[in-house]
Each structure stands twice: as structure tokens, then as C-alpha cells.
Amino acid sequence: MLEFCDVSKIYIGGFEALHRVNLSINKGTLNFVTGHSGAGKSTLLKLLTAVEFPSSGRIYFEGKSLAHMTAKELVQYRREVGIVFQDHRLLFDRSVFENVALPLYVSGIFGVEVARRVRAALDRVGLAKKEKCHPRSLSYGEQQRVGIARAVVNRPKLLLADEPTGNLDPGLSAEIMKLFEQFTQVGVTVVIATHDVQLIQSHQHGKAWILADGRLAA
């Protein structure tokens, strides 16, 4: 489904964030990208969102190079990518329902279909009864679940998560990881950037990609 072929990323000033990375990720799998701070984890995720592009090499999604996609194809690709942030990035002046609905509005979806999809996403993360609440009234773990619901409401093929359990206790981390595992069971490909070694070791069926100074170590 996803393939990195000799991907390098060099920023202005000459800093090489990624160096000739080669990896292949299958559909419906759980994948971890790990390494020390500054190893290149966040850069790799940015390239997968097509917000940034490699300095050299190619990234393929379902056999097509992101760099060779038309503007219309890139818009469609980005709609097929869900993103979960460590700090949620929720709008605290909007209800839970409105937060989750935002990607649908951006995609031009309105009306009854929005309500159906939002409620299905909230039900999936265990927040079916919280749609009228505001994020400030929720626990930190519940706020993270809202972020996950927002990421999957557009039915993405690829779900990216940047340190999604970084601020959670072990119990809540386990609950969030169970959600990610459930998504893989319905064909969603999940890529999680994390420095939490214990989290990776507790999910041995997931594939771990280790970055060190921008180079793929495993």
C-alpha cells in the first residue's frame, strides 16, 4: 500500500532529516516509527501527509507516486489520510459533534450524511453520548478519543498518529491502542510515531521501523 524508495529530506541550511529511507507498509497493518528525538519520525509523517515532499526518492501510495499526482489527486489522497495529534488540536468553542464534523465540511459533505458519519465515529470511540458536550468538559483521554473520531470520520485508508499516547497513563494508552488495532481489522493502515518502547513491545504483532539520525535502522 505504501512504499518509500530511497527517500531523503533535506531542509534549508543543509540539515538532512531523512537519508535514503526504504520501507514497505501493507494495507490493514499496525506500524510504529520510533527513534530518539530528532531521528526523523515527524518528518516521515509529514511526507506521508503530502504537506511536504522528499528532496529525492519517491513515496508510492497504492502504486502511484505522490510527487506525480495531479492537484486533484493530491486533494483526494489527503482526504484518505486521517491524522491524530498528541495535543488533540480541538476547537474548544465548538461541541464534540462540531469538532468531529470539521473534516466532512472541508470535503464538501453536509446534512444528514454528516450526522450519520459523526455519530458512527463517536460510537466507534465510545463517545456516542458526548456529542453535545464541549471538549473542556471532557477528560484528557476523552479529548484524545474525540481527536481519533475526527481523524476517522472521513473513512481514511491511512491513519497517522504522532505520539498519541504521550500524555496518557498506561491504562488510557492501552484503551487508545485497542482502538487503533480495531481500525486495522477493518482494513485501515495505521502508522504511529512514538518513542515509547514499552508501547511497541506490548504490541509485538505491529511492525517497528527504527530511525536513527534520519536513517532506517530496522
Phi and psi restraints in degrees (value plus and minus 20) as a CYANA .aco file:
   2 LEU   PHI    -141.1  -101.1
   2 LEU   PSI     118.3   158.3
   3 GLU   PHI    -165.2  -125.2
   3 GLU   PSI     108.9   148.9
   4 PHE   PHI    -122.5   -82.5
   4 PHE   PSI     104.9   144.9
   5 CYS   PHI    -139.8   -99.8
   5 CYS   PSI      84.3   124.3
   6 ASP   PHI      30.9    70.9
   6 ASP   PSI      26.7    66.7
   7 VAL   PHI    -103.0   -63.0
   7 VAL   PSI     104.4   144.4
   8 SER   PHI    -145.2  -105.2
   8 SER   PSI     129.2   169.2
   9 LYS   PHI    -154.9  -114.9
   9 LYS   PSI      97.4   137.4
  10 ILE   PHI    -138.6   -98.6
  10 ILE   PSI     106.0   146.0
  11 TYR   PHI    -113.4   -73.4
  11 TYR   PSI     147.2   187.2
  12 ILE   PHI     -76.6   -36.6
  12 ILE   PSI     112.8   152.8
  13 GLY   PHI      83.1   123.1
  13 GLY   PSI     -30.3     9.7
  14 GLY   PHI      74.7   114.7
  14 GLY   PSI     -17.0    23.0
  15 PHE   PHI     -91.4   -51.4
  15 PHE   PSI     104.0   144.0
  16 GLU   PHI    -116.8   -76.8
  16 GLU   PSI      84.8   124.8
  17 ALA   PHI     -99.4   -59.4
  17 ALA   PSI     -53.3   -13.3
  18 LEU   PHI    -155.0  -115.0
  18 LEU   PSI     120.6   160.6
  19 HIS   PHI    -147.4  -107.4
  19 HIS   PSI      88.5   128.5
  20 ARG   PHI      25.2    65.2
  20 ARG   PSI      36.9    76.9
  21 VAL   PHI    -101.9   -61.9
  21 VAL   PSI     110.6   150.6
  22 ASN   PHI    -145.0  -105.0
  22 ASN   PSI     103.0   143.0
  23 LEU   PHI    -177.3  -137.3
  23 LEU   PSI     138.1   178.1
  24 SER   PHI    -155.4  -115.4
  24 SER   PSI     108.3   148.3
  25 ILE   PHI    -140.4  -100.4
  25 ILE   PSI     106.4   146.4
  26 ASN   PHI    -106.2   -66.2
  26 ASN   PSI     136.3   176.3
  27 LYS   PHI     -83.2   -43.2
  27 LYS   PSI     120.1   160.1
  28 GLY   PHI      50.9    90.9
  28 GLY   PSI       6.3    46.3
  29 THR   PHI    -133.2   -93.2
  29 THR   PSI     138.5   178.5
  30 LEU   PHI    -120.2   -80.2
  30 LEU   PSI     104.4   144.4
  31 ASN   PHI    -150.4  -110.4
  31 ASN   PSI     118.6   158.6
  32 PHE   PHI    -134.6   -94.6
  32 PHE   PSI     115.3   155.3
  33 VAL   PHI    -132.3   -92.3
  33 VAL   PSI      98.2   138.2
  34 THR   PHI    -151.2  -111.2
  34 THR   PSI     151.1   191.1
  35 GLY   PHI     128.7   168.7
  35 GLY   PSI     153.2   193.2
  36 HIS   PHI     -87.5   -47.5
  36 HIS   PSI     147.2   187.2
  37 SER   PHI     -80.0   -40.0
  37 SER   PSI     107.8   147.8
  38 GLY   PHI      67.7   107.7
  38 GLY   PSI     -12.3    27.7
  39 ALA   PHI     -93.5   -53.5
  39 ALA   PSI     -40.1    -0.1
  40 GLY   PHI     100.9   140.9
  40 GLY   PSI     -14.4    25.6
  41 LYS   PHI     -79.9   -39.9
  41 LYS   PSI     -71.6   -31.6
  42 SER   PHI     -85.6   -45.6
  42 SER   PSI     -56.4   -16.4
  43 THR   PHI     -81.9   -41.9
  43 THR   PSI     -62.5   -22.5
  44 LEU   PHI     -80.7   -40.7
  44 LEU   PSI     -62.2   -22.2
  45 LEU   PHI     -85.3   -45.3
  45 LEU   PSI     -60.2   -20.2
  46 LYS   PHI     -81.0   -41.0
  46 LYS   PSI     -58.8   -18.8
  47 LEU   PHI     -85.8   -45.8
  47 LEU   PSI     -55.3   -15.3
  48 LEU   PHI     -90.0   -50.0
  48 LEU   PSI     -46.6    -6.6
  49 THR   PHI    -100.9   -60.9
  49 THR   PSI     -30.2     9.8
  50 ALA   PHI      43.5    83.5
  50 ALA   PSI       4.3    44.3
  51 VAL   PHI     -97.9   -57.9
  51 VAL   PSI     -54.3   -14.3
  52 GLU   PHI    -144.6  -104.6
  52 GLU   PSI     142.0   182.0
  53 PHE   PHI    -147.5  -107.5
  53 PHE   PSI     134.8   174.8
  54 PRO   PHI     -81.9   -41.9
  54 PRO   PSI     131.7   171.7
  55 SER   PHI     -95.1   -55.1
  55 SER   PSI     -50.9   -10.9
  56 SER   PHI    -174.5  -134.5
  56 SER   PSI     141.6   181.6
  57 GLY   PHI      68.7   108.7
  57 GLY   PSI     159.5   199.5
  58 ARG   PHI    -154.8  -114.8
  58 ARG   PSI     125.2   165.2
  59 ILE   PHI    -135.5   -95.5
  59 ILE   PSI     107.0   147.0
  60 TYR   PHI    -132.8   -92.8
  60 TYR   PSI     116.8   156.8
  61 PHE   PHI    -142.8  -102.8
  61 PHE   PSI      96.9   136.9
  62 GLU   PHI      31.3    71.3
  62 GLU   PSI      20.7    60.7
  63 GLY   PHI      67.7   107.7
  63 GLY   PSI     -23.4    16.6
  64 LYS   PHI    -135.2   -95.2
  64 LYS   PSI     113.8   153.8
  65 SER   PHI     -88.4   -48.4
  65 SER   PSI     110.6   150.6
  66 LEU   PHI     -80.6   -40.6
  66 LEU   PSI     -56.5   -16.5
  67 ALA   PHI     -86.9   -46.9
  67 ALA   PSI     -43.1    -3.1
  68 HIS   PHI    -119.5   -79.5
  68 HIS   PSI     -16.7    23.3
  69 MET   PHI     -93.7   -53.7
  69 MET   PSI     126.2   166.2
  70 THR   PHI     -92.5   -52.5
  70 THR   PSI     148.0   188.0
  71 ALA   PHI     -77.6   -37.6
  71 ALA   PSI     -60.5   -20.5
  72 LYS   PHI     -85.7   -45.7
  72 LYS   PSI     -60.7   -20.7
  73 GLU   PHI     -86.6   -46.6
  73 GLU   PSI     -56.3   -16.3
  74 LEU   PHI     -86.4   -46.4
  74 LEU   PSI     -59.5   -19.5
  75 VAL   PHI     -79.7   -39.7
  75 VAL   PSI     -65.2   -25.2
  76 GLN   PHI     -84.9   -44.9
  76 GLN   PSI     -61.0   -21.0
  77 TYR   PHI     -80.1   -40.1
  77 TYR   PSI     -66.6   -26.6
  78 ARG   PHI     -83.7   -43.7
  78 ARG   PSI     -47.6    -7.6
  79 ARG   PHI     -92.0   -52.0
  79 ARG   PSI     -40.7    -0.7
  80 GLU   PHI    -112.3   -72.3
  80 GLU   PSI     -14.2    25.8
  81 VAL   PHI    -136.7   -96.7
  81 VAL   PSI     100.4   140.4
  82 GLY   PHI    -120.1   -80.1
  82 GLY   PSI     124.2   164.2
  83 ILE   PHI    -147.2  -107.2
  83 ILE   PSI     109.7   149.7
  84 VAL   PHI    -133.0   -93.0
  84 VAL   PSI     103.3   143.3
  85 PHE   PHI    -119.1   -79.1
  85 PHE   PSI     133.9   173.9
  86 GLN   PHI     -85.6   -45.6
  86 GLN   PSI     -56.4   -16.4
  87 ASP   PHI    -119.9   -79.9
  87 ASP   PSI      -1.8    38.2
  88 HIS   PHI      49.9    89.9
  88 HIS   PSI     -71.0   -31.0
  89 ARG   PHI      37.1    77.1
  89 ARG   PSI      22.9    62.9
  90 LEU   PHI    -104.3   -64.3
  90 LEU   PSI     136.8   176.8
  91 LEU   PHI    -113.8   -73.8
  91 LEU   PSI      92.3   132.3
  92 PHE   PHI     -99.6   -59.6
  92 PHE   PSI     -26.2    13.8
  93 ASP   PHI    -118.3   -78.3
  93 ASP   PSI     -12.1    27.9
  94 ARG   PHI    -141.4  -101.4
  94 ARG   PSI     135.0   175.0
  95 SER   PHI     -91.9   -51.9
  95 SER   PSI     147.9   187.9
  96 VAL   PHI     -77.0   -37.0
  96 VAL   PSI     -65.1   -25.1
  97 PHE   PHI     -76.4   -36.4
  97 PHE   PSI     -68.2   -28.2
  98 GLU   PHI     -85.9   -45.9
  98 GLU   PSI     -56.4   -16.4
  99 ASN   PHI     -82.9   -42.9
  99 ASN   PSI     -65.7   -25.7
 100 VAL   PHI     -89.9   -49.9
 100 VAL   PSI     -50.9   -10.9
 101 ALA   PHI     -95.0   -55.0
 101 ALA   PSI     -37.3     2.7
 102 LEU   PHI     -72.3   -32.3
 102 LEU   PSI     -67.7   -27.7
 103 PRO   PHI     -80.9   -40.9
 103 PRO   PSI     -49.6    -9.6
 104 LEU   PHI     -90.4   -50.4
 104 LEU   PSI     -62.4   -22.4
 105 TYR   PHI     -81.6   -41.6
 105 TYR   PSI     -61.5   -21.5
 106 VAL   PHI     -81.8   -41.8
 106 VAL   PSI     -54.0   -14.0
 107 SER   PHI    -102.7   -62.7
 107 SER   PSI     -20.8    19.2
 108 GLY   PHI      64.2   104.2
 108 GLY   PSI       1.7    41.7
 109 ILE   PHI    -123.1   -83.1
 109 ILE   PSI     109.7   149.7
 110 PHE   PHI    -158.8  -118.8
 110 PHE   PSI     157.2   197.2
 111 GLY   PHI      52.9    92.9
 111 GLY   PSI    -164.7  -124.7
 112 VAL   PHI     -80.2   -40.2
 112 VAL   PSI     -56.0   -16.0
 113 GLU   PHI     -83.1   -43.1
 113 GLU   PSI     -56.3   -16.3
 114 VAL   PHI     -81.7   -41.7
 114 VAL   PSI     -70.3   -30.3
 115 ALA   PHI     -79.0   -39.0
 115 ALA   PSI     -62.0   -22.0
 116 ARG   PHI     -84.4   -44.4
 116 ARG   PSI     -65.8   -25.8
 117 ARG   PHI     -90.3   -50.3
 117 ARG   PSI     -61.7   -21.7
 118 VAL   PHI     -82.4   -42.4
 118 VAL   PSI     -65.3   -25.3
 119 ARG   PHI     -87.1   -47.1
 119 ARG   PSI     -54.8   -14.8
 120 ALA   PHI     -86.7   -46.7
 120 ALA   PSI     -60.5   -20.5
 121 ALA   PHI     -86.9   -46.9
 121 ALA   PSI     -62.3   -22.3
 122 LEU   PHI     -86.6   -46.6
 122 LEU   PSI     -56.6   -16.6
 123 ASP   PHI     -84.4   -44.4
 123 ASP   PSI     -58.9   -18.9
 124 ARG   PHI     -82.1   -42.1
 124 ARG   PSI     -54.8   -14.8
 125 VAL   PHI    -118.1   -78.1
 125 VAL   PSI     -10.5    29.5
 126 GLY   PHI      59.8    99.8
 126 GLY   PSI       5.6    45.6
 127 LEU   PHI    -143.3  -103.3
 127 LEU   PSI      10.5    50.5
 128 ALA   PHI     -77.8   -37.8
 128 ALA   PSI     -49.5    -9.5
 129 LYS   PHI    -115.1   -75.1
 129 LYS   PSI     -12.1    27.9
 130 LYS   PHI    -130.1   -90.1
 130 LYS   PSI     -11.7    28.3
 131 GLU   PHI     -81.5   -41.5
 131 GLU   PSI     -48.8    -8.8
 132 LYS   PHI    -110.3   -70.3
 132 LYS   PSI     -26.4    13.6
 133 CYS   PHI     -93.3   -53.3
 133 CYS   PSI     142.1   182.1
 134 HIS   PHI    -122.6   -82.6
 134 HIS   PSI     127.4   167.4
 135 PRO   PHI     -73.2   -33.2
 135 PRO   PSI     -54.0   -14.0
 136 ARG   PHI     -83.2   -43.2
 136 ARG   PSI     -42.4    -2.4
 137 SER   PHI    -105.9   -65.9
 137 SER   PSI     -24.1    15.9
 138 LEU   PHI    -118.0   -78.0
 138 LEU   PSI     137.5   177.5
 139 SER   PHI     -91.7   -51.7
 139 SER   PSI     147.6   187.6
 140 TYR   PHI     -81.1   -41.1
 140 TYR   PSI     -61.9   -21.9
 141 GLY   PHI     -84.1   -44.1
 141 GLY   PSI     -57.8   -17.8
 142 GLU   PHI     -87.7   -47.7
 142 GLU   PSI     -57.3   -17.3
 143 GLN   PHI     -82.2   -42.2
 143 GLN   PSI     -59.2   -19.2
 144 GLN   PHI     -84.0   -44.0
 144 GLN   PSI     -57.1   -17.1
 145 ARG   PHI     -85.9   -45.9
 145 ARG   PSI     -56.3   -16.3
 146 VAL   PHI     -82.0   -42.0
 146 VAL   PSI     -62.9   -22.9
 147 GLY   PHI     -80.4   -40.4
 147 GLY   PSI     -57.5   -17.5
 148 ILE   PHI     -89.8   -49.8
 148 ILE   PSI     -62.2   -22.2
 149 ALA   PHI     -79.5   -39.5
 149 ALA   PSI     -62.4   -22.4
 150 ARG   PHI     -82.5   -42.5
 150 ARG   PSI     -57.1   -17.1
 151 ALA   PHI     -90.2   -50.2
 151 ALA   PSI     -47.8    -7.8
 152 VAL   PHI    -126.0   -86.0
 152 VAL   PSI     -22.7    17.3
 153 VAL   PHI     -84.6   -44.6
 153 VAL   PSI     -45.6    -5.6
 154 ASN   PHI    -107.5   -67.5
 154 ASN   PSI     -11.1    28.9
 155 ARG   PHI      36.0    76.0
 155 ARG   PSI      38.0    78.0
 156 PRO   PHI     -90.6   -50.6
 156 PRO   PSI     133.6   173.6
 157 LYS   PHI    -105.0   -65.0
 157 LYS   PSI     -46.7    -6.7
 158 LEU   PHI    -146.5  -106.5
 158 LEU   PSI     107.9   147.9
 159 LEU   PHI    -137.9   -97.9
 159 LEU   PSI      99.3   139.3
 160 LEU   PHI    -127.3   -87.3
 160 LEU   PSI     118.1   158.1
 161 ALA   PHI    -155.9  -115.9
 161 ALA   PSI     105.6   145.6
 162 ASP   PHI    -123.9   -83.9
 162 ASP   PSI      85.4   125.4
 163 GLU   PHI      28.7    68.7
 163 GLU   PSI      33.3    73.3
 164 PRO   PHI     -87.3   -47.3
 164 PRO   PSI     -39.6     0.4
 165 THR   PHI    -133.6   -93.6
 165 THR   PSI      -7.1    32.9
 166 GLY   PHI     -79.9   -39.9
 166 GLY   PSI     -51.0   -11.0
 167 ASN   PHI    -130.2   -90.2
 167 ASN   PSI      -3.1    36.9
 168 LEU   PHI    -130.0   -90.0
 168 LEU   PSI     132.1   172.1
 169 ASP   PHI     -96.2   -56.2
 169 ASP   PSI     146.7   186.7
 170 PRO   PHI     -74.4   -34.4
 170 PRO   PSI     -57.9   -17.9
 171 GLY   PHI     -85.5   -45.5
 171 GLY   PSI     -66.5   -26.5
 172 LEU   PHI     -87.7   -47.7
 172 LEU   PSI     -56.2   -16.2
 173 SER   PHI     -79.8   -39.8
 173 SER   PSI     -62.0   -22.0
 174 ALA   PHI     -83.4   -43.4
 174 ALA   PSI     -59.1   -19.1
 175 GLU   PHI     -85.4   -45.4
 175 GLU   PSI     -63.0   -23.0
 176 ILE   PHI     -85.1   -45.1
 176 ILE   PSI     -61.7   -21.7
 177 MET   PHI     -85.5   -45.5
 177 MET   PSI     -53.3   -13.3
 178 LYS   PHI     -83.0   -43.0
 178 LYS   PSI     -56.5   -16.5
 179 LEU   PHI     -83.6   -43.6
 179 LEU   PSI     -65.2   -25.2
 180 PHE   PHI     -80.8   -40.8
 180 PHE   PSI     -60.7   -20.7
 181 GLU   PHI     -83.3   -43.3
 181 GLU   PSI     -58.7   -18.7
 182 GLN   PHI     -84.1   -44.1
 182 GLN   PSI     -54.8   -14.8
 183 PHE   PHI     -86.5   -46.5
 183 PHE   PSI     -58.2   -18.2
 184 THR   PHI     -84.6   -44.6
 184 THR   PSI     -49.4    -9.4
 185 GLN   PHI     -88.9   -48.9
 185 GLN   PSI     -37.2     2.8
 186 VAL   PHI    -128.3   -88.3
 186 VAL   PSI      -0.5    39.5
 187 GLY   PHI      75.5   115.5
 187 GLY   PSI     -18.4    21.6
 188 VAL   PHI     -99.0   -59.0
 188 VAL   PSI     114.8   154.8
 189 THR   PHI    -110.3   -70.3
 189 THR   PSI     106.1   146.1
 190 VAL   PHI    -134.5   -94.5
 190 VAL   PSI     108.8   148.8
 191 VAL   PHI    -144.1  -104.1
 191 VAL   PSI      98.5   138.5
 192 ILE   PHI    -135.6   -95.6
 192 ILE   PSI     102.8   142.8
 193 ALA   PHI    -110.3   -70.3
 193 ALA   PSI     103.6   143.6
 194 THR   PHI    -175.7  -135.7
 194 THR   PSI     130.8   170.8
 195 HIS   PHI    -124.1   -84.1
 195 HIS   PSI     -15.9    24.1
 196 ASP   PHI    -102.0   -62.0
 196 ASP   PSI      77.5   117.5
 197 VAL   PHI     -84.1   -44.1
 197 VAL   PSI     -59.6   -19.6
 198 GLN   PHI     -82.6   -42.6
 198 GLN   PSI     -57.0   -17.0
 199 LEU   PHI     -81.1   -41.1
 199 LEU   PSI     -63.7   -23.7
 200 ILE   PHI     -87.3   -47.3
 200 ILE   PSI     -64.1   -24.1
 201 GLN   PHI     -84.8   -44.8
 201 GLN   PSI     -47.2    -7.2
 202 SER   PHI    -101.8   -61.8
 202 SER   PSI     -24.2    15.8
 203 HIS   PHI    -149.6  -109.6
 203 HIS   PSI      49.1    89.1
 204 GLN   PHI     -89.3   -49.3
 204 GLN   PSI     -35.8     4.2
 205 HIS   PHI     -98.0   -58.0
 205 HIS   PSI     -30.8     9.2
 206 GLY   PHI    -104.6   -64.6
 206 GLY   PSI     133.8   173.8
 207 LYS   PHI    -111.9   -71.9
 207 LYS   PSI     110.2   150.2
 208 ALA   PHI    -126.1   -86.1
 208 ALA   PSI     105.6   145.6
 209 TRP   PHI    -128.4   -88.4
 209 TRP   PSI      99.3   139.3
 210 ILE   PHI    -124.6   -84.6
 210 ILE   PSI     103.4   143.4
 211 LEU   PHI    -124.8   -84.8
 211 LEU   PSI     120.0   160.0
 212 ALA   PHI    -158.8  -118.8
 212 ALA   PSI      92.6   132.6
 213 ASP   PHI      32.9    72.9
 213 ASP   PSI      21.7    61.7
 214 GLY   PHI      62.4   102.4
 214 GLY   PSI     -22.1    17.9
 215 ARG   PHI    -128.1   -88.1
 215 ARG   PSI     121.8   161.8
 216 LEU   PHI     -98.6   -58.6
 216 LEU   PSI      97.9   137.9
 217 ALA   PHI    -111.7   -71.7
 217 ALA   PSI     -41.8    -1.8
